[in-house]
Amino acid sequence: MAQIINLRSARKSKNRSDKEKMAQSRRVKFGRTKSEKQKSNKLKTLSDKHLDGHKKDQ
């Protein structure tokens, strides 16, 4: 005989596992430390300054 399960709890546990999988993929995609963010911002500002220094005035 088949095992009896509560469909509501099965659906909720499936939703929880799906959300956890999505959260894990987003952590990999968007998760950066504060120092990594600051470093990339600093590099961006330095490159912007460098490019602005080489612009010709019209």
N, C-alpha and C positions, 0 to 999 in steps of 0.2 A: 504494500500500500504506500502511496505517496505521502510525503511529509506535509503537514498542514502549516502554512505560513500566513502571517498577517500581511496583506497586500500594502496597507498603509505604511507599516514600518519598513517593508522591503523597498517601497518607493522612496521613502525618506532617506534610507541608508544609501540607495543608489545616487540620489541627488547630492548627498554629502560627499560621496567619493568623486563624483563628477566635478563638484566645486573645488575639491582638494587638488585634483589633477590640473584644473585650469589655473588655480592659484600657484601651483608649482611651476607651470610653464611661464606665467607672468613674472614670478620671482626671478627666473633665469633671464627673461627678456628685459625687464625694467629695473631689476634690483642692482643698485650700485651703492657703494659706500659714500659717505659724505666727502671723504678725501678724494675719491675718484671724480665726483661731481665738481669739486673745487678745482682740481687739476685740469679737467676739460674746459671749464669756464675760463681759467687763466690762459690756457693755450689759445682759446678762441679770441680773447681780448688782445693778446699779443699779435696774433695773425691779422686781426682787424686793424690794429695800429700800424702794422707793417704795410698792409695794402693801402691804407689811407695816406701814408707817407709817400707813396709812389704815384699818387694820383696827380694828373696834370690839372692846373687851374685853367678855366676857360673864360 
